């Protein structure tokens, strides 16, 4: 994730949606081990998107 450019913003949005779906599925099944890690990844991706939008 260190080498991201503006062209990958749509891919990042897709990744956020994937992580959110995984979180919702694990909440249903009760397996909460990786939820905090996934939330951290979502926040990290959102920060990258904000950095790209500020550079424009």
mmCIF file of the N, C-alpha and C atoms, coordinates in Angstrom:
data_MODEL
# 
_entry.id   MODEL 
# 
loop_
_atom_site.group_PDB 
_atom_site.id 
_atom_site.type_symbol 
_atom_site.label_atom_id 
_atom_site.label_alt_id 
_atom_site.label_comp_id 
_atom_site.label_asym_id 
_atom_site.label_entity_id 
_atom_site.label_seq_id 
_atom_site.pdbx_PDB_ins_code 
_atom_site.Cartn_x 
_atom_site.Cartn_y 
_atom_site.Cartn_z 
_atom_site.occupancy 
_atom_site.B_iso_or_equiv 
_atom_site.pdbx_formal_charge 
_atom_site.auth_seq_id 
_atom_site.auth_comp_id 
_atom_site.auth_asym_id 
_atom_site.auth_atom_id 
_atom_site.pdbx_PDB_model_num 
ATOM 1   N N  . UNK A 1 1  ? 0.809   -1.202  0.000   1.00 0.00 ? 1  UNK A N  1 
ATOM 2   C CA . UNK A 1 1  ? 0.000   0.000   0.000   1.00 0.00 ? 1  UNK A CA 1 
ATOM 3   C C  . UNK A 1 1  ? 0.849   1.261   0.000   1.00 0.00 ? 1  UNK A C  1 
ATOM 4   N N  . UNK A 1 2  ? 2.122   1.142   0.081   1.00 0.00 ? 2  UNK A N  1 
ATOM 5   C CA . UNK A 1 2  ? 2.976   2.321   0.110   1.00 0.00 ? 2  UNK A CA 1 
ATOM 6   C C  . UNK A 1 2  ? 3.065   3.007   -1.237  1.00 0.00 ? 2  UNK A C  1 
ATOM 7   N N  . UNK A 1 3  ? 2.908   2.278   -2.338  1.00 0.00 ? 3  UNK A N  1 
ATOM 8   C CA . UNK A 1 3  ? 3.101   2.813   -3.678  1.00 0.00 ? 3  UNK A CA 1 
ATOM 9   C C  . UNK A 1 3  ? 1.770   3.070   -4.369  1.00 0.00 ? 3  UNK A C  1 
ATOM 10  N N  . UNK A 1 4  ? 0.920   3.872   -3.781  1.00 0.00 ? 4  UNK A N  1 
ATOM 11  C CA . UNK A 1 4  ? -0.389  4.126   -4.365  1.00 0.00 ? 4  UNK A CA 1 
ATOM 12  C C  . UNK A 1 4  ? -0.371  5.423   -5.171  1.00 0.00 ? 4  UNK A C  1 
ATOM 13  N N  . UNK A 1 5  ? -1.182  5.464   -6.207  1.00 0.00 ? 5  UNK A N  1 
ATOM 14  C CA . UNK A 1 5  ? -1.331  6.699   -6.958  1.00 0.00 ? 5  UNK A CA 1 
ATOM 15  C C  . UNK A 1 5  ? -2.813  7.017   -7.134  1.00 0.00 ? 5  UNK A C  1 
ATOM 16  N N  . UNK A 1 6  ? -3.095  8.155   -7.778  1.00 0.00 ? 6  UNK A N  1 
ATOM 17  C CA . UNK A 1 6  ? -4.478  8.631   -7.895  1.00 0.00 ? 6  UNK A CA 1 
ATOM 18  C C  . UNK A 1 6  ? -5.360  7.652   -8.658  1.00 0.00 ? 6  UNK A C  1 
ATOM 19  N N  . UNK A 1 7  ? -4.799  6.905   -9.569  1.00 0.00 ? 7  UNK A N  1 
ATOM 20  C CA . UNK A 1 7  ? -5.584  5.998   -10.400 1.00 0.00 ? 7  UNK A CA 1 
ATOM 21  C C  . UNK A 1 7  ? -6.153  4.831   -9.611  1.00 0.00 ? 7  UNK A C  1 
ATOM 22  N N  . UNK A 1 8  ? -5.684  4.601   -8.412  1.00 0.00 ? 8  UNK A N  1 
ATOM 23  C CA . UNK A 1 8  ? -6.125  3.455   -7.625  1.00 0.00 ? 8  UNK A CA 1 
ATOM 24  C C  . UNK A 1 8  ? -7.198  3.796   -6.597  1.00 0.00 ? 8  UNK A C  1 
ATOM 25  N N  . UNK A 1 9  ? -7.743  5.000   -6.652  1.00 0.00 ? 9  UNK A N  1 
ATOM 26  C CA . UNK A 1 9  ? -8.735  5.394   -5.647  1.00 0.00 ? 9  UNK A CA 1 
ATOM 27  C C  . UNK A 1 9  ? -9.975  4.508   -5.733  1.00 0.00 ? 9  UNK A C  1 
ATOM 28  N N  . UNK A 1 10 ? -10.414 4.173   -6.932  1.00 0.00 ? 10 UNK A N  1 
ATOM 29  C CA . UNK A 1 10 ? -11.600 3.316   -7.050  1.00 0.00 ? 10 UNK A CA 1 
ATOM 30  C C  . UNK A 1 10 ? -11.317 1.924   -6.489  1.00 0.00 ? 10 UNK A C  1 
ATOM 31  N N  . UNK A 1 11 ? -10.109 1.435   -6.667  1.00 0.00 ? 11 UNK A N  1 
ATOM 32  C CA . UNK A 1 11 ? -9.741  0.138   -6.101  1.00 0.00 ? 11 UNK A CA 1 
ATOM 33  C C  . UNK A 1 11 ? -9.736  0.200   -4.581  1.00 0.00 ? 11 UNK A C  1 
ATOM 34  N N  . UNK A 1 12 ? -9.306  1.329   -4.039  1.00 0.00 ? 12 UNK A N  1 
ATOM 35  C CA . UNK A 1 12 ? -9.289  1.482   -2.586  1.00 0.00 ? 12 UNK A CA 1 
ATOM 36  C C  . UNK A 1 12 ? -10.706 1.493   -2.026  1.00 0.00 ? 12 UNK A C  1 
ATOM 37  N N  . UNK A 1 13 ? -11.614 2.164   -2.727  1.00 0.00 ? 13 UNK A N  1 
ATOM 38  C CA . UNK A 1 13 ? -13.010 2.167   -2.301  1.00 0.00 ? 13 UNK A CA 1 
ATOM 39  C C  . UNK A 1 13 ? -13.589 0.764   -2.300  1.00 0.00 ? 13 UNK A C  1 
ATOM 40  N N  . UNK A 1 14 ? -13.236 -0.005  -3.308  1.00 0.00 ? 14 UNK A N  1 
ATOM 41  C CA . UNK A 1 14 ? -13.683 -1.405  -3.380  1.00 0.00 ? 14 UNK A CA 1 
ATOM 42  C C  . UNK A 1 14 ? -13.121 -2.205  -2.209  1.00 0.00 ? 14 UNK A C  1 
ATOM 43  N N  . UNK A 1 15 ? -11.871 -1.956  -1.863  1.00 0.00 ? 15 UNK A N  1 
ATOM 44  C CA . UNK A 1 15 ? -11.233 -2.665  -0.751  1.00 0.00 ? 15 UNK A CA 1 
ATOM 45  C C  . UNK A 1 15 ? -11.924 -2.330  0.568   1.00 0.00 ? 15 UNK A C  1 
ATOM 46  N N  . UNK A 1 16 ? -12.286 -1.059  0.750   1.00 0.00 ? 16 UNK A N  1 
ATOM 47  C CA . UNK A 1 16 ? -13.008 -0.654  1.961   1.00 0.00 ? 16 UNK A CA 1 
ATOM 48  C C  . UNK A 1 16 ? -14.323 -1.407  2.055   1.00 0.00 ? 16 UNK A C  1 
ATOM 49  N N  . UNK A 1 17 ? -15.044 -1.501  0.928   1.00 0.00 ? 17 UNK A N  1 
ATOM 50  C CA . UNK A 1 17 ? -16.326 -2.219  0.938   1.00 0.00 ? 17 UNK A CA 1 
ATOM 51  C C  . UNK A 1 17 ? -16.130 -3.692  1.262   1.00 0.00 ? 17 UNK A C  1 
ATOM 52  N N  . UNK A 1 18 ? -15.077 -4.295  0.744   1.00 0.00 ? 18 UNK A N  1 
ATOM 53  C CA . UNK A 1 18 ? -14.790 -5.700  1.058   1.00 0.00 ? 18 UNK A CA 1 
ATOM 54  C C  . UNK A 1 18 ? -14.556 -5.883  2.551   1.00 0.00 ? 18 UNK A C  1 
ATOM 55  N N  . UNK A 1 19 ? -13.752 -4.992  3.135   1.00 0.00 ? 19 UNK A N  1 
ATOM 56  C CA . UNK A 1 19 ? -13.455 -5.107  4.561   1.00 0.00 ? 19 UNK A CA 1 
ATOM 57  C C  . UNK A 1 19 ? -14.712 -4.922  5.402   1.00 0.00 ? 19 UNK A C  1 
ATOM 58  N N  . UNK A 1 20 ? -15.584 -3.991  5.006   1.00 0.00 ? 20 UNK A N  1 
ATOM 59  C CA . UNK A 1 20 ? -16.830 -3.773  5.739   1.00 0.00 ? 20 UNK A CA 1 
ATOM 60  C C  . UNK A 1 20 ? -17.721 -5.013  5.683   1.00 0.00 ? 20 UNK A C  1 
ATOM 61  N N  . UNK A 1 21 ? -17.773 -5.668  4.512   1.00 0.00 ? 21 UNK A N  1 
ATOM 62  C CA . UNK A 1 21 ? -18.573 -6.886  4.387   1.00 0.00 ? 21 UNK A CA 1 
ATOM 63  C C  . UNK A 1 21 ? -18.017 -7.983  5.275   1.00 0.00 ? 21 UNK A C  1 
ATOM 64  N N  . UNK A 1 22 ? -16.699 -8.101  5.328   1.00 0.00 ? 22 UNK A N  1 
ATOM 65  C CA . UNK A 1 22 ? -16.090 -9.118  6.184   1.00 0.00 ? 22 UNK A CA 1 
ATOM 66  C C  . UNK A 1 22 ? -16.398 -8.852  7.649   1.00 0.00 ? 22 UNK A C  1 
ATOM 67  N N  . UNK A 1 23 ? -16.372 -7.578  8.049   1.00 0.00 ? 23 UNK A N  1 
ATOM 68  C CA . UNK A 1 23 ? -16.684 -7.226  9.438   1.00 0.00 ? 23 UNK A CA 1 
ATOM 69  C C  . UNK A 1 23 ? -18.122 -7.619  9.753   1.00 0.00 ? 23 UNK A C  1 
ATOM 70  N N  . UNK A 1 24 ? -19.051 -7.309  8.855   1.00 0.00 ? 24 UNK A N  1 
ATOM 71  C CA . UNK A 1 24 ? -20.453 -7.637  9.131   1.00 0.00 ? 24 UNK A CA 1 
ATOM 72  C C  . UNK A 1 24 ? -20.673 -9.145  9.196   1.00 0.00 ? 24 UNK A C  1 
ATOM 73  N N  . UNK A 1 25 ? -19.971 -9.908  8.350   1.00 0.00 ? 25 UNK A N  1 
ATOM 74  C CA . UNK A 1 25 ? -20.113 -11.370 8.393   1.00 0.00 ? 25 UNK A CA 1 
ATOM 75  C C  . UNK A 1 25 ? -19.540 -11.948 9.678   1.00 0.00 ? 25 UNK A C  1 
ATOM 76  N N  . UNK A 1 26 ? -18.411 -11.386 10.144  1.00 0.00 ? 26 UNK A N  1 
ATOM 77  C CA . UNK A 1 26 ? -17.829 -11.929 11.366  1.00 0.00 ? 26 UNK A CA 1 
ATOM 78  C C  . UNK A 1 26 ? -18.663 -11.561 12.584  1.00 0.00 ? 26 UNK A C  1 
ATOM 79  N N  . UNK A 1 27 ? -19.357 -10.420 12.533  1.00 0.00 ? 27 UNK A N  1 
ATOM 80  C CA . UNK A 1 27 ? -20.235 -10.077 13.650  1.00 0.00 ? 27 UNK A CA 1 
ATOM 81  C C  . UNK A 1 27 ? -21.392 -11.063 13.741  1.00 0.00 ? 27 UNK A C  1 
ATOM 82  N N  . UNK A 1 28 ? -21.851 -11.539 12.596  1.00 0.00 ? 28 UNK A N  1 
ATOM 83  C CA . UNK A 1 28 ? -22.948 -12.518 12.590  1.00 0.00 ? 28 UNK A CA 1 
ATOM 84  C C  . UNK A 1 28 ? -22.460 -13.860 13.132  1.00 0.00 ? 28 UNK A C  1 
ATOM 85  N N  . UNK A 1 29 ? -21.270 -14.270 12.691  1.00 0.00 ? 29 UNK A N  1 
ATOM 86  C CA . UNK A 1 29 ? -20.766 -15.582 13.112  1.00 0.00 ? 29 UNK A CA 1 
ATOM 87  C C  . UNK A 1 29 ? -20.190 -15.562 14.525  1.00 0.00 ? 29 UNK A C  1 
ATOM 88  N N  . UNK A 1 30 ? -19.830 -14.372 15.018  1.00 0.00 ? 30 UNK A N  1 
ATOM 89  C CA . UNK A 1 30 ? -19.309 -14.269 16.375  1.00 0.00 ? 30 UNK A CA 1 
ATOM 90  C C  . UNK A 1 30 ? -17.801 -14.363 16.462  1.00 0.00 ? 30 UNK A C  1 
ATOM 91  N N  . UNK A 1 31 ? -17.124 -14.486 15.339  1.00 0.00 ? 31 UNK A N  1 
ATOM 92  C CA . UNK A 1 31 ? -15.663 -14.572 15.327  1.00 0.00 ? 31 UNK A CA 1 
ATOM 93  C C  . UNK A 1 31 ? -15.087 -13.162 15.233  1.00 0.00 ? 31 UNK A C  1 
ATOM 94  N N  . UNK A 1 32 ? -14.772 -12.560 16.378  1.00 0.00 ? 32 UNK A N  1 
ATOM 95  C CA . UNK A 1 32 ? -14.394 -11.145 16.428  1.00 0.00 ? 32 UNK A CA 1 
ATOM 96  C C  . UNK A 1 32 ? -12.888 -10.918 16.500  1.00 0.00 ? 32 UNK A C  1 
ATOM 97  N N  . UNK A 1 33 ? -12.093 -11.922 16.160  1.00 0.00 ? 33 UNK A N  1 
ATOM 98  C CA . UNK A 1 33 ? -10.644 -11.809 16.310  1.00 0.00 ? 33 UNK A CA 1 
ATOM 99  C C  . UNK A 1 33 ? -10.036 -10.713 15.437  1.00 0.00 ? 33 UNK A C  1 
ATOM 100 N N  . UNK A 1 34 ? -10.431 -10.654 14.174  1.00 0.00 ? 34 UNK A N  1 
ATOM 101 C CA . UNK A 1 34 ? -9.763  -9.764  13.236  1.00 0.00 ? 34 UNK A CA 1 
ATOM 102 C C  . UNK A 1 34 ? -10.530 -8.476  12.954  1.00 0.00 ? 34 UNK A C  1 
ATOM 103 N N  . UNK A 1 35 ? -11.586 -8.208  13.688  1.00 0.00 ? 35 UNK A N  1 
ATOM 104 C CA . UNK A 1 35 ? -12.408 -7.035  13.414  1.00 0.00 ? 35 UNK A CA 1 
ATOM 105 C C  . UNK A 1 35 ? -11.617 -5.751  13.643  1.00 0.00 ? 35 UNK A C  1 
ATOM 106 N N  . UNK A 1 36 ? -10.879 -5.672  14.727  1.00 0.00 ? 36 UNK A N  1 
ATOM 107 C CA . UNK A 1 36 ? -10.110 -4.460  15.018  1.00 0.00 ? 36 UNK A CA 1 
ATOM 108 C C  . UNK A 1 36 ? -9.046  -4.212  13.957  1.00 0.00 ? 36 UNK A C  1 
ATOM 109 N N  . UNK A 1 37 ? -8.401  -5.278  13.485  1.00 0.00 ? 37 UNK A N  1 
ATOM 110 C CA . UNK A 1 37 ? -7.404  -5.138  12.432  1.00 0.00 ? 37 UNK A CA 1 
ATOM 111 C C  . UNK A 1 37 ? -8.043  -4.614  11.149  1.00 0.00 ? 37 UNK A C  1 
ATOM 112 N N  . UNK A 1 38 ? -9.220  -5.131  10.813  1.00 0.00 ? 38 UNK A N  1 
ATOM 113 C CA . UNK A 1 38 ? -9.899  -4.691  9.596   1.00 0.00 ? 38 UNK A CA 1 
ATOM 114 C C  . UNK A 1 38 ? -10.340 -3.243  9.707   1.00 0.00 ? 38 UNK A C  1 
ATOM 115 N N  . UNK A 1 39 ? -10.800 -2.826  10.890  1.00 0.00 ? 39 UNK A N  1 
ATOM 116 C CA . UNK A 1 39 ? -11.172 -1.428  11.094  1.00 0.00 ? 39 UNK A CA 1 
ATOM 117 C C  . UNK A 1 39 ? -9.952  -0.525  10.962  1.00 0.00 ? 39 UNK A C  1 
ATOM 118 N N  . UNK A 1 40 ? -8.809  -0.985  11.452  1.00 0.00 ? 40 UNK A N  1 
ATOM 119 C CA . UNK A 1 40 ? -7.574  -0.225  11.319  1.00 0.00 ? 40 UNK A CA 1 
ATOM 120 C C  . UNK A 1 40 ? -7.208  -0.072  9.845   1.00 0.00 ? 40 UNK A C  1 
ATOM 121 N N  . UNK A 1 41 ? -7.355  -1.148  9.065   1.00 0.00 ? 41 UNK A N  1 
ATOM 122 C CA . UNK A 1 41 ? -7.048  -1.094  7.633   1.00 0.00 ? 41 UNK A CA 1 
ATOM 123 C C  . UNK A 1 41 ? -7.963  -0.105  6.911   1.00 0.00 ? 41 UNK A C  1 
ATOM 124 N N  . UNK A 1 42 ? -9.265  -0.102  7.273   1.00 0.00 ? 42 UNK A N  1 
ATOM 125 C CA . UNK A 1 42 ? -10.215 0.832   6.664   1.00 0.00 ? 42 UNK A CA 1 
ATOM 126 C C  . UNK A 1 42 ? -9.776  2.262   6.927   1.00 0.00 ? 42 UNK A C  1 
ATOM 127 N N  . UNK A 1 43 ? -9.401  2.566   8.183   1.00 0.00 ? 43 UNK A N  1 
ATOM 128 C CA . UNK A 1 43 ? -8.963  3.916   8.523   1.00 0.00 ? 43 UNK A CA 1 
ATOM 129 C C  . UNK A 1 43 ? -7.697  4.294   7.766   1.00 0.00 ? 43 UNK A C  1 
ATOM 130 N N  . UNK A 1 44 ? -6.794  3.356   7.600   1.00 0.00 ? 44 UNK A N  1 
ATOM 131 C CA . UNK A 1 44 ? -5.553  3.606   6.881   1.00 0.00 ? 44 UNK A CA 1 
ATOM 132 C C  . UNK A 1 44 ? -5.832  3.934   5.417   1.00 0.00 ? 44 UNK A C  1 
ATOM 133 N N  . UNK A 1 45 ? -6.741  3.201   4.799   1.00 0.00 ? 45 UNK A N  1 
ATOM 134 C CA . UNK A 1 45 ? -7.092  3.443   3.400   1.00 0.00 ? 45 UNK A CA 1 
ATOM 135 C C  . UNK A 1 45 ? -7.780  4.795   3.259   1.00 0.00 ? 45 UNK A C  1 
ATOM 136 N N  . UNK A 1 46 ? -8.663  5.140   4.206   1.00 0.00 ? 46 UNK A N  1 
ATOM 137 C CA . UNK A 1 46 ? -9.349  6.433   4.149   1.00 0.00 ? 46 UNK A CA 1 
ATOM 138 C C  . UNK A 1 46 ? -8.357  7.586   4.258   1.00 0.00 ? 46 UNK A C  1 
ATOM 139 N N  . UNK A 1 47 ? -7.335  7.425   5.087   1.00 0.00 ? 47 UNK A N  1 
ATOM 140 C CA . UNK A 1 47 ? -6.310  8.463   5.213   1.00 0.00 ? 47 UNK A CA 1 
ATOM 141 C C  . UNK A 1 47 ? -5.556  8.638   3.901   1.00 0.00 ? 47 UNK A C  1 
ATOM 142 N N  . UNK A 1 48 ? -5.261  7.521   3.211   1.00 0.00 ? 48 UNK A N  1 
ATOM 143 C CA . UNK A 1 48 ? -4.582  7.599   1.917   1.00 0.00 ? 48 UNK A CA 1 
ATOM 144 C C  . UNK A 1 48 ? -5.435  8.354   0.904   1.00 0.00 ? 48 UNK A C  1 
ATOM 145 N N  . UNK A 1 49 ? -6.737  8.077   0.887   1.00 0.00 ? 49 UNK A N  1 
ATOM 146 C CA . UNK A 1 49 ? -7.633  8.752   -0.055  1.00 0.00 ? 49 UNK A CA 1 
ATOM 147 C C  . UNK A 1 49 ? -7.671  10.252  0.240   1.00 0.00 ? 49 UNK A C  1 
ATOM 148 N N  . UNK A 1 50 ? -7.704  10.616  1.522   1.00 0.00 ? 50 UNK A N  1 
ATOM 149 C CA . UNK A 1 50 ? -7.696  12.032  1.887   1.00 0.00 ? 50 UNK A CA 1 
ATOM 150 C C  . UNK A 1 50 ? -6.403  12.714  1.456   1.00 0.00 ? 50 UNK A C  1 
ATOM 151 N N  . UNK A 1 51 ? -5.288  12.007  1.583   1.00 0.00 ? 51 UNK A N  1 
ATOM 152 C CA . UNK A 1 51 ? -4.014  12.568  1.128   1.00 0.00 ? 51 UNK A CA 1 
ATOM 153 C C  . UNK A 1 51 ? -4.049  12.854  -0.363  1.00 0.00 ? 51 UNK A C  1 
ATOM 154 N N  . UNK A 1 52 ? -4.621  11.934  -1.144  1.00 0.00 ? 52 UNK A N  1 
ATOM 155 C CA . UNK A 1 52 ? -4.722  12.141  -2.586  1.00 0.00 ? 52 UNK A CA 1 
ATOM 156 C C  . UNK A 1 52 ? -5.607  13.327  -2.926  1.00 0.00 ? 52 UNK A C  1 
ATOM 157 N N  . UNK A 1 53 ? -6.715  13.465  -2.197  1.00 0.00 ? 53 UNK A N  1 
ATOM 158 C CA . UNK A 1 53 ? -7.634  14.566  -2.493  1.00 0.00 ? 53 UNK A CA 1 
ATOM 159 C C  . UNK A 1 53 ? -7.030  15.915  -2.107  1.00 0.00 ? 53 UNK A C  1 
ATOM 160 N N  . UNK A 1 54 ? -6.177  15.954  -1.080  1.00 0.00 ? 54 UNK A N  1 
ATOM 161 C CA . UNK A 1 54 ? -5.528  17.205  -0.682  1.00 0.00 ? 54 UNK A CA 1 
ATOM 162 C C  . UNK A 1 54 ? -4.472  17.637  -1.686  1.00 0.00 ? 54 UNK A C  1 
ATOM 163 N N  . UNK A 1 55 ? -3.824  16.651  -2.346  1.00 0.00 ? 55 UNK A N  1 
ATOM 164 C CA . UNK A 1 55 ? -2.783  16.968  -3.317  1.00 0.00 ? 55 UNK A CA 1 
ATOM 165 C C  . UNK A 1 55 ? -3.339  17.552  -4.594  1.00 0.00 ? 55 UNK A C  1 
ATOM 166 N N  . UNK A 1 56 ? -4.626  17.309  -4.878  1.00 0.00 ? 56 UNK A N  1 
ATOM 167 C CA . UNK A 1 56 ? -5.229  17.815  -6.118  1.00 0.00 ? 56 UNK A CA 1 
ATOM 168 C C  . UNK A 1 56 ? -5.302  19.278  -6.089  1.00 0.00 ? 56 UNK A C  1 
# 
